[in-house]
C-alpha cells in the first residue's frame, strides 16, 4: 500500500470511536487526537512524533503535523491528505480526505465519522511529505 492508502486505512480503524475533547486514544478522540493516533501508528519509532507526551495539546499535534506536511492548495487536496475545515466560524478542525469524503471526529454527532466533504467548509490542505513508516524500508515510503 502507498503512504496515502496507509493513512486512510489507519484512520478508518477509528470510525465510530466517540468524540472526546483532548481524547488521544481509541477510548475517545477529538480531531487532533485522530491525527495523533493515525500518525503515531504509522511513523517510525524515534521520530519527532513519538517524542512528546501521550496527551499533547491540539496545538502541539498541529505543529508536529506541519513539520511533516506541506501546505497544498484546496484544489490539489486528494485522498490521504489532511484537510483544514471550518465548521464553527474558525479554521480549527482537521480531517483526513478519503476517496469518498473525509474522516474526522464530529462534535455534533459525537464520534469519528466518514462522510462527503462539503467544499464550502474546506479552507486548505496539507500533504504528508516525509517520514519513515514503521516496518517499511525507506525506499518504499
Secondary structure, 3 states (H helix, E strand, C coil): CCHHHHHHHHHHCCCCCEECCCCEECCEECHHHHHHHHHHHHECCCCHHHCCCCCCCHHHHHHHHHHHEEEECHHHCCCCCEEEEECCCCEEEEEEECCCCEEEEECCCCEEEEECCCHHHEEEEEEECCCCECCCCHHHC
